[in-house]
Amino acid sequence: MAIEIERISDTELERLAEQGGSLSVEAGIIEELRERRAKDRQVYAFRVGDYYFTGPVPDARTELALIELAEDAVDE
């Protein structure tokens, strides 16, 4: 299975946080995004395999590194 980086919209995160509750990973990501955006940072949420990543849109090298990390975690 090929792992890809998928940008997750704020709306989707909100929906997942509602399903998972206030202590869910998605709720924590929403809070992190709000805090970083309050500091005028342009950050987004991404799903990489079973993991989430927050930050600016990744460049090609960062994408490759994130995919490799997710693949290594699947192999373990």
VOGUMI-531930 format. One record per residue: residue in one letter; x, y, z of N, C-alpha, C, O, CB in turn; residue number from 1. Coordinates in Angstrom, 2 decimals, decimal comma. Glycine has a CB too. Layout:
BEGIN
A X Y Z X Y Z X Y Z X Y Z X Y Z NUM
...
//
This chain:
BEGIN
M 0,85 -1,18 0,00 0,00 0,00 0,00 0,89 1,23 0,00 1,80 1,35 0,82 -0,96 0,00 1,22 1
A 0,62 2,15 -0,91 1,40 3,38 -0,98 0,83 4,40 0,00 -0,38 4,63 0,05 1,40 3,94 -2,42 2
I 1,72 4,99 0,76 1,31 6,02 1,72 1,45 7,37 1,05 2,46 7,66 0,41 2,15 5,96 3,03 3
E 0,43 8,19 1,19 0,44 9,53 0,61 0,16 10,56 1,68 -0,38 10,25 2,75 -0,59 9,64 -0,54 4
I 0,53 11,80 1,38 0,21 12,91 2,28 -1,10 13,51 1,80 -1,25 13,87 0,63 1,36 13,99 2,31 5
E -2,05 13,62 2,73 -3,37 14,14 2,40 -3,66 15,34 3,30 -3,60 15,23 4,53 -4,47 13,04 2,57 6
R -3,97 16,48 2,71 -4,34 17,65 3,50 -5,74 17,44 4,05 -6,65 17,05 3,31 -4,26 18,97 2,66 7
I -5,92 17,71 5,33 -7,21 17,55 6,00 -7,80 18,93 6,26 -7,17 19,78 6,88 -7,05 16,74 7,34 8
S -9,00 19,15 5,77 -9,64 20,45 5,95 -10,04 20,67 7,41 -10,21 19,71 8,16 -10,87 20,56 5,04 9
D -10,19 21,92 7,78 -10,63 22,24 9,14 -12,02 21,64 9,40 -12,30 21,19 10,51 -10,65 23,77 9,35 10
T -12,86 21,65 8,39 -14,21 21,09 8,53 -14,15 19,60 8,85 -14,88 19,11 9,71 -15,03 21,33 7,25 11
E -13,29 18,88 8,14 -13,13 17,44 8,38 -12,57 17,19 9,77 -13,01 16,27 10,47 -12,22 16,81 7,31 12
L -11,58 18,00 10,18 -11,03 17,85 11,53 -12,09 18,08 12,59 -12,16 17,35 13,58 -9,86 18,82 11,74 13
E -12,91 19,10 12,39 -14,00 19,39 13,34 -14,95 18,18 13,44 -15,36 17,80 14,54 -14,79 20,66 12,91 14
R -15,28 17,60 12,30 -16,18 16,44 12,29 -15,55 15,26 13,03 -16,21 14,60 13,83 -16,54 16,04 10,84 15
L -14,27 15,00 12,76 -13,58 13,90 13,43 -13,44 14,15 14,93 -13,53 13,22 15,73 -12,20 13,69 12,80 16
A -13,22 15,42 15,31 -13,09 15,77 16,72 -14,43 15,58 17,44 -14,46 15,16 18,60 -12,61 17,22 16,87 17
E -15,53 15,90 16,77 -16,85 15,68 17,36 -17,08 14,20 17,62 -17,62 13,81 18,66 -17,96 16,24 16,45 18
Q -16,67 13,37 16,66 -16,84 11,93 16,82 -15,94 11,38 17,92 -16,35 10,52 18,70 -16,54 11,21 15,51 19
G -14,70 11,88 17,98 -13,73 11,35 18,93 -13,78 11,96 20,31 -13,26 11,38 21,26 -12,37 11,52 18,39 20
G -14,39 13,12 20,44 -14,48 13,78 21,73 -13,36 14,78 21,96 -12,44 14,90 21,15 -14,48 12,75 22,83 21
S -13,45 15,47 23,07 -12,53 16,58 23,36 -11,10 16,12 23,63 -10,18 16,94 23,58 -13,04 17,36 24,53 22
L -10,89 14,85 23,93 -9,54 14,35 24,19 -8,96 13,60 22,99 -7,90 12,98 23,10 -9,56 13,43 25,40 23
S -9,63 13,67 21,86 -9,16 12,96 20,67 -7,95 13,67 20,06 -7,69 14,84 20,32 -10,29 12,85 19,62 24
V -7,22 12,93 19,26 -6,05 13,48 18,56 -6,50 14,64 17,68 -5,83 15,68 17,63 -5,35 12,39 17,71 25
E -7,61 14,47 17,00 -8,11 15,51 16,10 -8,44 16,80 16,85 -8,18 17,89 16,35 -9,34 15,02 15,35 26
A -9,01 16,68 18,04 -9,31 17,87 18,85 -8,01 18,58 19,23 -7,94 19,81 19,23 -10,11 17,48 20,13 27
G -6,98 17,80 19,56 -5,68 18,39 19,88 -5,06 19,10 18,69 -4,42 20,14 18,85 -4,74 17,32 20,38 28
I -5,25 18,54 17,51 -4,71 19,17 16,31 -5,42 20,48 16,02 -4,79 21,46 15,64 -4,83 18,22 15,11 29
I -6,73 20,49 16,20 -7,48 21,74 16,00 -6,96 22,82 16,94 -6,75 23,96 16,53 -9,00 21,52 16,23 30
E -6,74 22,46 18,19 -6,22 23,43 19,17 -4,83 23,92 18,76 -4,54 25,12 18,84 -6,16 22,79 20,57 31
E -3,98 23,00 18,32 -2,64 23,39 17,88 -2,70 24,34 16,69 -1,98 25,34 16,65 -1,81 22,14 17,52 32
L -3,55 24,04 15,73 -3,70 24,91 14,56 -4,16 26,31 14,98 -3,65 27,31 14,48 -4,69 24,31 13,56 33
R -5,13 26,37 15,89 -5,63 27,67 16,36 -4,53 28,49 17,03 -4,41 29,69 16,80 -6,80 27,48 17,32 34
E -3,74 27,82 17,88 -2,66 28,52 18,57 -1,61 29,05 17,60 -1,16 30,18 17,71 -2,00 27,60 19,60 35
R -1,24 28,22 16,64 -0,22 28,63 15,68 -0,74 29,70 14,73 0,00 30,61 14,35 0,28 27,44 14,88 36
R -2,00 29,60 14,34 -2,58 30,61 13,45 -2,77 31,94 14,17 -2,71 32,99 13,54 -3,92 30,13 12,90 37
A -2,99 31,89 15,48 -3,10 33,12 16,26 -1,78 33,89 16,24 -1,76 35,11 16,45 -3,51 32,80 17,71 38
K -0,70 33,18 15,99 0,63 33,82 15,87 0,92 34,16 14,41 2,06 34,42 14,04 1,74 32,89 16,43 39
D -0,13 34,18 13,59 -0,07 34,54 12,18 0,76 33,56 11,35 1,43 33,96 10,39 0,50 35,93 12,04 40
R 0,73 32,30 11,72 1,43 31,27 10,95 0,45 30,62 9,98 -0,72 30,41 10,30 2,06 30,19 11,91 41
Q 0,92 30,31 8,80 0,09 29,63 7,80 0,36 28,14 7,91 1,28 27,60 7,28 0,40 30,16 6,34 42
V -0,44 27,48 8,72 -0,27 26,05 8,97 -1,54 25,30 8,63 -2,64 25,84 8,67 0,13 25,80 10,44 43
Y -1,35 24,04 8,31 -2,44 23,17 7,90 -2,25 21,80 8,55 -1,20 21,51 9,12 -2,52 23,05 6,34 44
A -3,27 20,98 8,45 -3,19 19,61 8,97 -3,09 18,66 7,79 -3,76 18,82 6,77 -4,42 19,26 9,87 45
F -2,24 17,65 7,95 -2,05 16,63 6,94 -2,11 15,26 7,60 -1,70 15,10 8,75 -0,71 16,83 6,20 46
R -2,61 14,29 6,86 -2,60 12,91 7,33 -1,56 12,17 6,49 -1,55 12,25 5,26 -4,02 12,23 7,21 47
V -0,68 11,46 7,18 0,36 10,67 6,53 0,22 9,25 7,05 0,69 8,93 8,14 1,83 11,26 6,81 48
G -0,42 8,41 6,28 -0,73 7,07 6,77 -1,67 7,17 7,96 -2,76 7,73 7,85 0,56 6,31 7,16 49
D -1,26 6,63 9,10 -2,07 6,69 10,32 -1,72 7,88 11,20 -2,25 8,01 12,30 -1,91 5,41 11,11 50
Y -0,85 8,74 10,73 -0,33 9,85 11,54 -0,80 11,19 11,01 -1,17 11,33 9,84 1,19 9,81 11,58 51
Y -0,78 12,18 11,89 -1,09 13,55 11,52 0,17 14,40 11,61 1,06 14,13 12,41 -2,21 14,14 12,41 52
F 0,21 15,41 10,78 1,31 16,37 10,74 0,69 17,75 10,61 -0,23 17,93 9,81 2,32 16,06 9,56 53
T 1,17 18,70 11,36 0,71 20,08 11,20 1,90 20,93 10,83 3,01 20,73 11,33 0,03 20,62 12,49 54
G 1,67 21,87 9,94 2,73 22,76 9,53 2,40 23,39 8,19 1,28 23,25 7,69 4,06 22,02 9,44 55
P 3,37 24,09 7,62 3,15 24,67 6,30 3,09 23,56 5,25 3,40 22,41 5,55 4,26 25,69 5,95 56
V 2,69 23,91 4,06 2,65 22,92 2,98 4,07 22,39 2,79 5,00 23,17 2,56 2,09 23,54 1,65 57
P 4,25 21,08 2,90 5,61 20,52 2,83 6,20 20,58 1,42 5,49 20,43 0,42 5,60 19,08 3,32 58
D 7,52 20,79 1,38 8,20 20,71 0,09 8,46 19,24 -0,23 8,11 18,36 0,56 9,54 21,52 0,11 59
A 9,06 18,97 -1,38 9,25 17,59 -1,83 10,11 16,78 -0,86 9,80 15,61 -0,60 9,89 17,57 -3,20 60
R 11,17 17,37 -0,33 12,03 16,63 0,61 11,30 16,29 1,90 11,43 15,19 2,43 13,28 17,45 0,93 61
T 10,53 17,24 2,39 9,76 16,99 3,62 8,71 15,93 3,38 8,50 15,06 4,23 9,11 18,29 4,12 62
E 8,04 15,98 2,24 7,05 14,95 1,91 7,68 13,57 1,93 7,14 12,64 2,52 6,42 15,22 0,54 63
L 8,83 13,44 1,29 9,51 12,16 1,23 9,88 11,67 2,62 9,70 10,49 2,94 10,76 12,27 0,36 64
A 10,40 12,57 3,46 10,78 12,19 4,82 9,57 11,75 5,63 9,65 10,76 6,37 11,48 13,37 5,52 65
L 8,45 12,45 5,51 7,25 12,08 6,25 6,72 10,72 5,80 6,30 9,91 6,62 6,17 13,16 6,08 66
I 6,74 10,49 4,50 6,26 9,22 3,97 7,16 8,08 4,46 6,67 7,01 4,83 6,22 9,25 2,43 67
E 8,48 8,31 4,45 9,40 7,28 4,93 9,17 6,97 6,41 9,21 5,81 6,81 10,85 7,74 4,70 68
L 8,93 8,00 7,22 8,65 7,78 8,64 7,39 6,94 8,83 7,36 6,02 9,64 8,51 9,12 9,37 69
A 6,35 7,27 8,08 5,09 6,53 8,19 5,26 5,09 7,72 4,71 4,17 8,32 3,98 7,23 7,37 70
E 6,02 4,89 6,65 6,27 3,53 6,16 7,08 2,72 7,15 6,82 1,54 7,35 6,98 3,56 4,81 71
D 8,07 3,35 7,78 8,88 2,66 8,80 8,02 2,23 9,98 8,21 1,15 10,53 10,03 3,56 9,29 72
A 7,07 3,08 10,36 6,20 2,75 11,49 5,29 1,58 11,14 4,99 0,76 12,01 5,35 3,98 11,88 73
V 4,85 1,49 9,89 4,01 0,38 9,46 4,80 -0,92 9,48 4,27 -1,97 9,84 3,43 0,64 8,05 74
D 6,08 -0,85 9,10 6,93 -2,04 9,06 7,23 -2,60 10,44 7,53 -3,79 10,56 8,22 -1,72 8,37 75
E 7,15 -1,79 11,47 7,50 -2,24 12,82 6,42 -2,99 13,49 6,59 -3,42 14,63 7,87 -1,10 13,67 76
//
